[in-house]
């Protein structure tokens, strides 16, 4: 109740023949008014009623019950679990590929593992909660069906094909979160082995028989080996997963940024069936036959469980729309739903708030004084309901803890009395505190132009007071609430109590609280929500206001037929007192009233048609804007890729230029070295040739000298031989001479 979370209860019409489900309307229940004691049920009118001609209502009783643990239903013998030795031996020889879930149709569960060992019951559930940016999955070249295409999510859970309710809008996908559950009979260890073998759960976004994108959710981390947490509380894998288009590599699709990537919110929960089967109400509480809240997904019928969650587009005014009889709740103004038989009650912490402005919707008073003052309402006035909810205050920087109350007054709403939060709450530094009894609503009638002009000119001043029991209250700061911001917010349509079309605008903001004394520095931040509801033209033209400034509707006015006495003879009545004049006057008044009703009906039809055209134009504009955003994102990614390619090309060009310069330098060096080597080689060859030629000359001169020496020696030899011959000849002669001489 502190978080002010409402309950949105939707009503459907179910066709028993075709099982078609049709949304009729919804109601919003406020949890803050719920008490622990049983109260009488109330009738609530359906909002967004499909059958506008009928004032459909639903009777609902809400009570707050204390949760208590269920008592044990007596002693009951259970089957003895298998011995640990056998179980460990069985697990050690278990092949993960051989574990296959087997359907038991009679008892409605899947058996995973041998039945003699696996006897515990579990519930595995998958919930698809939300989806965003799904239009990014539709390529520009893909042709969707000519008729309104239907999209849905598909996945397989233990061999069961599961699809959710189809939806038609990819930009703002509106589908009910659905939970698909299956019962499993197994053990924690065998289930852990099976989940590790079944690596991932694939979820596809489909259009017809074509998959636009898919994501994979790993199941191996759901149940870890030796983990005993599943015996105490459910195990869950929750988060937002990115949908990837099929064949991204083949299509060469660019990678989208994370904030524009198509995502899907999925929750996978595994728990023991004993945990999920615990009752949420005490056993001594009166019980009534109710439909089971959870629908287990049967493998045969394929039923799904629709989980009602808080709608994101519920206006903040719906948090306070339900009336309550509790006087201790926060200050409020009950919305006037009917033209007759209701009183306006404005309750604040310091007492009732007076309203000097006339109430446009009929309200009656049990006793009306004769001297009551009449206020004529202009024909162009609208019935407005303005609500203010001062939610929380945080970031207080005053140097000491304060007992905080907020106080404001806005006479334009018809009340000059100040509105204050109560009781005071203690606020310290670096903490955020939600303010109690901080909601108040005002019903008034005025011209729309005057409302806009006042909201733009006069901001709402909210005073921050420190309430001290021992000293005088201290004004700490002021916050300026610019009420004109609510006029710029988007309008949403809803139906009033009489089936008329009404409009609602809501604005949630945070403003700074500036110091009341000193330099005007920020001392705190105030979060608030304001809502403006336009119930259309006022049906009454005058109301009566008593001395206590209580708003009294003209529809329940009791016209005083006591006329002033006049001195006129009875035989000659006044012309205005004749029956003919009264009948003619009533006829003219009836004609004027019918003309006003007809004009109002035409204006309402015109407004309805204009609003329908505006909604259709806004829808198509949003589609065009989403398409343009998608194109811009694609072009941005392509531009980034092109810029990266250009940078790479520039870098490569610089590298090539540097390499070419290096090559040219090396070439020049090699050329110079080659020329130098060639010159050195030529010089070496020349020197070698010269040396060779010189050596040849030397050798030739040596040969010539040798030949000359040879000739000389040959000549000497010849001369020596001749001389030898002569000497030998002479010796022979001498010898002959000696031999011829006698001894």
PENOR-V18522 format. One record per residue. N is the residue number from 1. OMEGA is omega in whole degrees, -180 to 180 (NA if undefined). NEAR is the number of other ideal C-beta (glycine too) atoms within 8 Angstrom. D_FIRST is the distance of its C-alpha to the first C-alpha in Angstrom with 1 decimal. Layout:
N:OMEGA:NEAR:D_FIRST ; N:OMEGA:NEAR:D_FIRST
This chain:
1:177:6:0.0 ; 2:179:4:3.8 ; 3:176:4:5.4 ; 4:179:9:5.1 ; 5:179:6:6.6 ; 6:174:12:8.7 ; 7:176:7:11.1 ; 8:-178:12:14.6 ; 9:-178:11:17.0 ; 10:-178:8:20.6 ; 11:-178:12:23.7 ; 12:171:8:27.0 ; 13:-174:7:30.6 ; 14:177:8:32.5 ; 15:-177:9:36.3 ; 16:-177:4:37.7 ; 17:-176:4:41.0 ; 18:-178:4:40.1 ; 19:177:7:36.5 ; 20:-177:6:35.5 ; 21:-176:8:31.8 ; 22:-179:9:31.1 ; 23:-179:9:27.8 ; 24:-178:11:27.7 ; 25:-179:12:24.4 ; 26:172:11:20.6 ; 27:179:13:17.8 ; 28:-179:14:14.2 ; 29:-180:12:11.6 ; 30:-177:12:8.6 ; 31:-175:10:5.7 ; 32:-179:8:5.2 ; 33:-176:9:8.8 ; 34:179:10:8.9 ; 35:180:8:10.9 ; 36:177:6:12.7 ; 37:-176:5:16.0 ; 38:-179:4:17.4 ; 39:179:8:17.7 ; 40:179:4:20.3 ; 41:-178:7:19.8 ; 42:176:7:19.9 ; 43:179:7:21.8 ; 44:176:11:20.3 ; 45:-180:11:22.8 ; 46:175:13:23.0 ; 47:-176:11:22.5 ; 48:-177:8:25.3 ; 49:179:14:27.4 ; 50:-180:8:30.5 ; 51:-173:7:32.5 ; 52:-179:7:32.4 ; 53:-178:4:35.0 ; 54:178:6:32.9 ; 55:-177:8:29.7 ; 56:178:11:27.9 ; 57:178:8:25.0 ; 58:-178:10:23.0 ; 59:-175:8:22.0 ; 60:172:10:18.6 ; 61:-177:9:17.2 ; 62:179:7:13.6 ; 63:180:10:13.0 ; 64:-178:7:10.8 ; 65:179:8:13.5 ; 66:-179:6:14.1 ; 67:178:6:15.6 ; 68:-179:5:19.2 ; 69:-180:4:22.1 ; 70:177:7:24.7 ; 71:179:5:27.9 ; 72:-176:5:31.2 ; 73:180:4:33.1 ; 74:-178:4:36.3 ; 75:178:4:38.9 ; 76:-179:5:40.0 ; 77:179:3:42.6 ; 78:177:4:41.8 ; 79:-179:4:44.3 ; 80:178:4:45.6 ; 81:179:5:44.6 ; 82:-180:9:47.5 ; 83:-174:6:49.2 ; 84:-179:6:48.2 ; 85:179:6:51.7 ; 86:-179:9:52.0 ; 87:179:12:48.6 ; 88:177:8:49.4 ; 89:179:8:52.8 ; 90:-180:11:51.3 ; 91:-179:10:48.8 ; 92:180:6:51.6 ; 93:-177:6:53.7 ; 94:178:11:50.9 ; 95:-178:6:51.4 ; 96:-179:9:48.1 ; 97:-178:5:49.9 ; 98:-179:6:50.7 ; 99:-179:13:47.1 ; 100:177:5:46.4 ; 101:-179:11:43.6 ; 102:-177:7:45.2 ; 103:171:8:43.6 ; 104:-173:10:43.7 ; 105:-176:7:43.3 ; 106:-178:4:43.6 ; 107:173:5:40.7 ; 108:175:8:38.7 ; 109:175:10:38.4 ; 110:178:13:40.2 ; 111:177:12:42.5 ; 112:-176:14:42.7 ; 113:-180:13:45.5 ; 114:-176:6:47.9 ; 115:-178:8:46.6 ; 116:178:4:48.3 ; 117:-173:12:46.4 ; 118:-175:12:43.1 ; 119:179:8:41.2 ; 120:-178:9:37.5 ; 121:178:10:35.0 ; 122:175:14:32.6 ; 123:176:15:30.4 ; 124:-177:12:30.7 ; 125:178:12:28.3 ; 126:-179:14:28.3 ; 127:172:13:25.6 ; 128:-171:13:26.4 ; 129:-174:8:23.2 ; 130:177:8:24.6 ; 131:-180:12:27.9 ; 132:175:7:29.1 ; 133:-179:8:32.6 ; 134:-178:15:34.2 ; 135:179:11:36.9 ; 136:-178:11:38.5 ; 137:-178:11:39.7 ; 138:179:10:41.9 ; 139:-178:7:45.2 ; 140:-179:5:47.1 ; 141:-177:4:50.0 ; 142:178:6:48.1 ; 143:177:3:48.6 ; 144:178:6:45.7 ; 145:-178:7:46.5 ; 146:176:2:47.6 ; 147:-177:4:45.0 ; 148:-176:5:41.3 ; 149:178:9:40.8 ; 150:-180:9:38.1 ; 151:179:13:36.5 ; 152:178:11:34.8 ; 153:-178:12:34.1 ; 154:172:11:36.3 ; 155:-179:10:36.5 ; 156:-178:9:38.3 ; 157:-178:12:36.6 ; 158:178:10:39.2 ; 159:179:7:41.6 ; 160:177:11:39.3 ; 161:-176:6:39.0 ; 162:174:13:35.5 ; 163:178:7:34.7 ; 164:180:11:31.5 ; 165:-179:7:31.3 ; 166:175:8:33.7 ; 167:-172:10:32.6 ; 168:-175:7:35.0 ; 169:179:7:33.5 ; 170:-177:8:34.0 ; 171:176:9:32.7 ; 172:-177:5:29.3 ; 173:-178:12:29.0 ; 174:178:5:26.7 ; 175:-180:10:26.5 ; 176:175:8:24.1 ; 177:-176:12:23.3 ; 178:179:13:25.5 ; 179:175:12:25.9 ; 180:-175:13:29.4 ; 181:175:13:29.9 ; 182:176:15:33.1 ; 183:-178:12:34.1 ; 184:175:14:36.4 ; 185:-176:14:38.7 ; 186:171:13:39.9 ; 187:-177:11:39.5 ; 188:-178:11:37.5 ; 189:180:9:40.8 ; 190:179:15:42.3 ; 191:177:15:39.1 ; 192:177:12:39.1 ; 193:-179:12:42.7 ; 194:-180:14:42.0 ; 195:176:11:39.1 ; 196:178:9:41.3 ; 197:176:9:44.0 ; 198:-166:8:41.7 ; 199:-170:7:41.0 ; 200:174:8:38.7 ; 201:-178:11:36.7 ; 202:177:10:37.8 ; 203:-176:14:35.6 ; 204:167:11:37.6 ; 205:-172:17:36.7 ; 206:169:13:39.4 ; 207:-172:10:41.0 ; 208:178:7:43.2 ; 209:-177:3:45.1 ; 210:179:6:44.9 ; 211:179:9:42.5 ; 212:-180:14:41.3 ; 213:-178:12:39.7 ; 214:174:11:38.4 ; 215:-178:12:36.5 ; 216:180:8:37.0 ; 217:-179:12:34.4 ; 218:180:8:36.0 ; 219:-176:12:35.4 ; 220:180:7:37.6 ; 221:-179:6:34.9 ; 222:-179:9:32.4 ; 223:-179:10:34.2 ; 224:-177:6:36.4 ; 225:179:5:39.5 ; 226:-179:4:39.0 ; 227:-179:10:35.2 ; 228:-179:6:33.6 ; 229:-178:7:29.9 ; 230:178:14:29.9 ; 231:-176:6:30.5 ; 232:-179:5:27.1 ; 233:-179:7:24.7 ; 234:175:9:25.1 ; 235:-173:12:26.9 ; 236:168:8:25.9 ; 237:-177:12:27.5 ; 238:177:7:25.1 ; 239:177:6:26.0 ; 240:-176:6:27.6 ; 241:-177:12:31.3 ; 242:176:9:34.0 ; 243:-178:15:36.0 ; 244:178:8:39.7 ; 245:180:11:42.2 ; 246:177:8:45.1 ; 247:179:6:48.3 ; 248:-178:8:47.1 ; 249:-180:5:50.2 ; 250:-179:5:52.5 ; 251:-179:8:50.8 ; 252:-180:4:50.9 ; 253:179:7:47.5 ; 254:178:7:46.2 ; 255:-177:4:43.3 ; 256:174:9:40.3 ; 257:-172:6:38.1 ; 258:-178:6:34.8 ; 259:179:4:32.6 ; 260:-180:9:34.6 ; 261:177:11:35.1 ; 262:-177:14:33.9 ; 263:179:11:31.0 ; 264:179:14:29.1 ; 265:-175:12:25.9 ; 266:175:15:26.7 ; 267:177:10:25.2 ; 268:-175:15:27.7 ; 269:175:11:26.5 ; 270:-179:14:28.9 ; 271:174:12:28.0 ; 272:-178:11:29.8 ; 273:179:10:29.6 ; 274:178:7:28.9 ; 275:-178:9:25.7 ; 276:-177:10:24.5 ; 277:-180:5:25.7 ; 278:179:8:23.7 ; 279:-178:5:21.9 ; 280:-180:4:18.1 ; 281:178:8:18.7 ; 282:-176:8:20.9 ; 283:-179:7:24.5 ; 284:179:3:24.8 ; 285:178:7:22.2 ; 286:-177:3:23.8 ; 287:177:5:24.4 ; 288:179:4:25.3 ; 289:180:3:27.2 ; 290:175:5:24.9 ; 291:179:3:26.0 ; 292:-176:5:25.4 ; 293:-178:4:22.5 ; 294:177:8:24.6 ; 295:-179:8:28.0 ; 296:-179:11:30.4 ; 297:178:14:32.8 ; 298:180:8:36.2 ; 299:-176:11:39.1 ; 300:-175:5:41.0 ; 301:177:4:38.7 ; 302:179:10:36.4 ; 303:180:8:33.2 ; 304:179:11:30.0 ; 305:179:13:26.3 ; 306:-178:8:24.1 ; 307:178:9:20.7 ; 308:178:8:18.2 ; 309:179:6:16.1 ; 310:180:7:14.1 ; 311:-177:6:16.8 ; 312:-176:4:17.7 ; 313:176:5:19.3 ; 314:-178:11:16.6 ; 315:-176:9:17.1 ; 316:179:11:14.6 ; 317:-179:11:15.7 ; 318:178:11:14.4 ; 319:-174:11:10.8 ; 320:-172:12:12.1 ; 321:-177:8:15.0 ; 322:-179:9:14.1 ; 323:-178:5:15.6 ; 324:178:8:14.6 ; 325:-177:4:16.9 ; 326:-180:7:14.8 ; 327:-176:5:16.7 ; 328:180:3:14.4 ; 329:-175:9:11.8 ; 330:-176:11:12.5 ; 331:-177:12:15.9 ; 332:173:12:16.5 ; 333:-177:14:19.5 ; 334:-180:8:19.7 ; 335:-179:10:21.3 ; 336:-176:13:24.8 ; 337:-173:9:25.3 ; 338:-177:10:28.7 ; 339:-175:8:31.9 ; 340:167:9:32.7 ; 341:179:5:31.4 ; 342:177:10:28.1 ; 343:175:6:27.5 ; 344:178:13:25.9 ; 345:176:7:23.3 ; 346:-175:14:22.1 ; 347:176:9:20.0 ; 348:-177:12:19.6 ; 349:-177:9:19.1 ; 350:179:7:22.9 ; 351:-180:5:23.7 ; 352:180:7:24.4 ; 353:-179:13:25.3 ; 354:179:12:28.7 ; 355:-180:16:29.5 ; 356:178:8:33.2 ; 357:179:10:33.1 ; 358:177:11:33.7 ; 359:-175:17:31.1 ; 360:-180:15:32.4 ; 361:-172:14:30.9 ; 362:175:15:32.5 ; 363:-174:13:31.2 ; 364:176:12:33.3 ; 365:-177:11:34.0 ; 366:178:3:35.4 ; 367:-178:4:38.1 ; 368:178:10:39.7 ; 369:-179:7:42.3 ; 370:-177:5:45.6 ; 371:-179:4:45.6 ; 372:-177:10:42.3 ; 373:178:7:42.4 ; 374:175:8:42.4 ; 375:-179:9:40.8 ; 376:-180:6:42.1 ; 377:177:13:39.7 ; 378:-176:6:41.4 ; 379:-177:7:41.8 ; 380:-178:6:40.2 ; 381:176:12:36.9 ; 382:174:15:33.6 ; 383:-180:15:30.5 ; 384:170:14:27.7 ; 385:-178:12:24.1 ; 386:-179:12:22.7 ; 387:179:14:19.1 ; 388:178:14:18.1 ; 389:176:13:14.8 ; 390:-167:12:15.5 ; 391:-173:10:12.8 ; 392:176:9:14.2 ; 393:-175:16:17.6 ; 394:175:10:19.5 ; 395:-179:7:23.1 ; 396:-179:13:24.3 ; 397:178:8:28.0 ; 398:176:9:29.5 ; 399:180:3:30.8 ; 400:176:4:28.9 ; 401:-177:7:25.3 ; 402:169:10:24.1 ; 403:-165:10:22.0 ; 404:164:17:20.6 ; 405:178:11:20.2 ; 406:-175:15:20.7 ; 407:177:11:23.1 ; 408:178:11:24.6 ; 409:180:9:26.9 ; 410:-174:9:28.3 ; 411:-179:7:31.0 ; 412:-180:7:31.5 ; 413:178:10:28.4 ; 414:-179:11:30.3 ; 415:176:14:28.7 ; 416:180:6:30.5 ; 417:-179:10:28.3 ; 418:176:7:26.0 ; 419:-177:13:22.2 ; 420:173:10:20.5 ; 421:-178:14:17.2 ; 422:-5:9:16.7 ; 423:177:4:16.8 ; 424:179:8:18.5 ; 425:-180:11:16.9 ; 426:-179:9:19.2 ; 427:177:11:19.9 ; 428:-179:7:22.4 ; 429:176:6:24.4 ; 430:175:4:23.2 ; 431:179:8:19.4 ; 432:-176:7:16.5 ; 433:175:11:14.2 ; 434:-174:7:11.2 ; 435:179:13:12.5 ; 436:175:9:11.0 ; 437:-175:10:12.2 ; 438:-177:12:13.7 ; 439:177:12:13.9 ; 440:-180:14:17.3 ; 441:-178:13:19.5 ; 442:173:14:23.3 ; 443:-179:15:25.6 ; 444:179:14:29.2 ; 445:178:12:32.4 ; 446:178:10:34.5 ; 447:-178:9:36.7 ; 448:180:8:35.1 ; 449:178:6:37.7 ; 450:178:8:37.0 ; 451:180:11:33.3 ; 452:-179:10:34.1 ; 453:180:8:36.7 ; 454:-179:9:34.4 ; 455:-180:11:31.5 ; 456:-176:6:34.1 ; 457:-170:5:35.9 ; 458:172:8:33.2 ; 459:178:7:30.2 ; 460:-179:10:27.3 ; 461:179:9:27.7 ; 462:-177:15:24.6 ; 463:176:11:25.8 ; 464:-176:16:24.4 ; 465:171:12:25.4 ; 466:-176:11:25.7 ; 467:-178:9:25.5 ; 468:-178:9:27.9 ; 469:-175:3:28.7 ; 470:-177:3:32.3 ; 471:-180:4:33.2 ; 472:179:4:32.8 ; 473:-175:7:29.7 ; 474:175:8:30.4 ; 475:-177:8:29.8 ; 476:-175:13:29.0 ; 477:-179:12:28.7 ; 478:174:10:28.2 ; 479:-179:12:26.3 ; 480:179:9:27.9 ; 481:-180:13:25.7 ; 482:-175:6:28.1 ; 483:-179:10:27.0 ; 484:179:9:29.7 ; 485:-180:10:27.8 ; 486:180:13:25.7 ; 487:-180:9:29.1 ; 488:-180:6:30.0 ; 489:-175:9:26.9 ; 490:179:4:27.4 ; 491:174:7:27.4 ; 492:-175:10:25.6 ; 493:173:9:26.9 ; 494:-177:9:25.2 ; 495:178:10:26.6 ; 496:-178:11:26.3 ; 497:180:8:26.4 ; 498:179:8:30.2 ; 499:-180:9:30.3 ; 500:-179:9:31.4 ; 501:-179:11:30.6 ; 502:-177:12:28.2 ; 503:-178:10:27.1 ; 504:175:14:24.0 ; 505:-175:13:23.9 ; 506:-180:13:21.0 ; 507:177:11:21.4 ; 508:-176:7:19.2 ; 509:175:8:21.1 ; 510:-179:6:21.5 ; 511:179:10:24.2 ; 512:175:8:26.1 ; 513:-178:15:26.3 ; 514:-178:11:30.0 ; 515:-179:11:31.7 ; 516:180:8:32.9 ; 517:178:3:36.1 ; 518:-173:5:38.3 ; 519:179:4:38.6 ; 520:178:5:35.2 ; 521:179:7:33.7 ; 522:179:9:30.2 ; 523:180:12:28.1 ; 524:175:16:24.5 ; 525:-177:11:22.5 ; 526:175:15:20.0 ; 527:-177:11:17.6 ; 528:177:14:17.1 ; 529:178:11:17.0 ; 530:-177:14:19.5 ; 531:177:15:20.3 ; 532:178:11:23.6 ; 533:179:14:24.3 ; 534:-179:11:28.0 ; 535:177:12:28.8 ; 536:-177:10:32.5 ; 537:178:10:35.5 ; 538:-176:11:35.3 ; 539:-178:9:37.2 ; 540:-176:11:38.4 ; 541:177:7:40.9 ; 542:178:11:40.5 ; 543:178:14:38.2 ; 544:179:13:38.8 ; 545:-180:13:37.2 ; 546:-179:12:37.7 ; 547:180:4:38.4 ; 548:177:5:34.8 ; 549:178:9:34.0 ; 550:-179:10:31.9 ; 551:-180:14:31.9 ; 552:-176:16:34.0 ; 553:179:15:34.7 ; 554:-180:11:38.2 ; 555:-179:10:37.8 ; 556:179:12:37.7 ; 557:175:11:40.3 ; 558:-176:5:43.1 ; 559:-180:4:46.2 ; 560:-178:5:48.6 ; 561:178:4:52.0 ; 562:179:3:53.8 ; 563:179:5:56.2 ; 564:-179:3:58.3 ; 565:179:4:61.7 ; 566:179:6:64.5 ; 567:179:3:68.2 ; 568:179:7:69.5 ; 569:-177:4:72.0 ; 570:-177:5:70.6 ; 571:-179:3:73.2 ; 572:-179:5:72.0 ; 573:178:7:68.2 ; 574:179:7:66.4 ; 575:-180:6:66.0 ; 576:-179:5:62.2 ; 577:-179:7:62.2 ; 578:-180:9:64.0 ; 579:-179:5:62.2 ; 580:-180:6:63.3 ; 581:179:10:61.7 ; 582:179:9:58.4 ; 583:179:8:58.5 ; 584:179:8:59.3 ; 585:178:8:56.5 ; 586:179:8:54.0 ; 587:179:8:55.2 ; 588:178:8:54.9 ; 589:178:8:51.4 ; 590:178:8:50.5 ; 591:179:8:52.0 ; 592:179:8:50.1 ; 593:179:8:46.8 ; 594:177:8:47.6 ; 595:179:8:48.5 ; 596:179:9:45.2 ; 597:-180:8:43.4 ; 598:178:8:45.5 ; 599:178:8:44.9 ; 600:178:10:41.2 ; 601:177:8:41.3 ; 602:179:8:43.4 ; 603:178:9:41.1 ; 604:178:11:38.1 ; 605:178:8:40.1 ; 606:178:8:41.3 ; 607:180:9:37.8 ; 608:179:9:36.7 ; 609:179:8:39.7 ; 610:179:8:39.3 ; 611:177:10:35.6 ; 612:177:8:36.6 ; 613:180:8:39.3 ; 614:179:8:37.1 ; 615:180:9:34.5 ; 616:179:8:37.3 ; 617:178:8:38.8 ; 618:180:8:35.6 ; 619:179:8:35.2 ; 620:177:8:38.8 ; 621:176:8:38.5 ; 622:178:10:35.5 ; 623:178:9:37.7 ; 624:180:8:40.6 ; 625:178:8:38.6 ; 626:178:10:37.2 ; 627:179:9:40.8 ; 628:178:8:42.1 ; 629:179:9:39.5 ; 630:179:10:40.6 ; 631:-180:9:44.2 ; 632:178:8:43.7 ; 633:179:12:41.9 ; 634:180:9:44.8 ; 635:177:8:47.3 ; 636:178:8:45.7 ; 637:178:11:45.9 ; 638:179:9:49.4 ; 639:177:8:50.3 ; 640:177:8:49.0 ; 641:179:9:51.0 ; 642:178:8:54.0 ; 643:178:8:53.6 ; 644:178:8:53.5 ; 645:178:8:56.5 ; 646:177:8:58.3 ; 647:178:8:57.5 ; 648:179:8:58.8 ; 649:178:8:61.9 ; 650:178:8:62.5 ; 651:179:8:62.1 ; 652:179:8:64.4 ; 653:177:8:66.9 ; 654:178:8:67.0 ; 655:179:8:67.5 ; 656:179:8:70.3 ; 657:178:8:71.9 ; 658:179:8:71.8 ; 659:178:8:73.2 ; 660:178:8:75.9 ; 661:179:8:76.8 ; 662:179:8:77.0 ; 663:179:8:79.1 ; 664:179:8:81.4 ; 665:179:8:81.8 ; 666:179:8:82.6 ; 667:179:8:84.9 ; 668:179:8:86.8 ; 669:179:8:87.0 ; 670:180:8:88.3 ; 671:179:8:90.7 ; 672:179:8:92.1 ; 673:179:8:92.3 ; 674:179:8:94.0 ; 675:178:8:96.5 ; 676:179:8:97.1 ; 677:179:8:97.7 ; 678:179:8:99.9 ; 679:178:8:101.9 ; 680:179:8:102.2 ; 681:178:8:103.2 ; 682:177:8:105.8 ; 683:179:8:107.2 ; 684:179:8:107.3 ; 685:180:8:109.1 ; 686:179:8:111.5 ; 687:179:8:112.2 ; 688:179:8:112.7 ; 689:180:8:115.0 ; 690:178:8:117.0 ; 691:179:8:117.1 ; 692:180:8:118.2 ; 693:178:8:120.8 ; 694:179:8:122.1 ; 695:178:8:122.2 ; 696:179:8:124.0 ; 697:178:8:126.6 ; 698:-180:8:127.0 ; 699:179:8:127.4 ; 700:179:8:129.9 ; 701:177:8:131.8 ; 702:180:8:131.8 ; 703:179:8:133.0 ; 704:179:8:135.7 ; 705:179:8:136.8 ; 706:178:8:136.9 ; 707:178:8:138.9 ; 708:177:8:141.3 ; 709:180:8:141.5 ; 710:180:8:142.0 ; 711:179:8:144.9 ; 712:180:8:146.4 ; 713:177:8:146.2 ; 714:178:8:147.5 ; 715:178:8:150.4 ; 716:179:8:151.0 ; 717:180:8:150.8 ; 718:180:8:153.3 ; 719:179:8:155.6 ; 720:179:8:155.2 ; 721:178:8:156.0 ; 722:179:8:159.1 ; 723:179:8:160.1 ; 724:179:8:159.5 ; 725:180:8:161.6 ; 726:180:8:164.4 ; 727:179:8:164.2 ; 728:179:8:164.2 ; 729:178:8:167.1 ; 730:178:8:168.9 ; 731:180:8:168.1 ; 732:179:8:169.5 ; 733:179:8:172.6 ; 734:-180:8:172.9 ; 735:-180:8:172.4 ; 736:179:8:175.1 ; 737:-179:8:177.3 ; 738:-179:7:176.8 ; 739:-178:6:177.5 ; 740:177:5:180.6 ; 741:176:6:182.1 ; 742:176:2:184.3 ; 743:NA:2:183.4
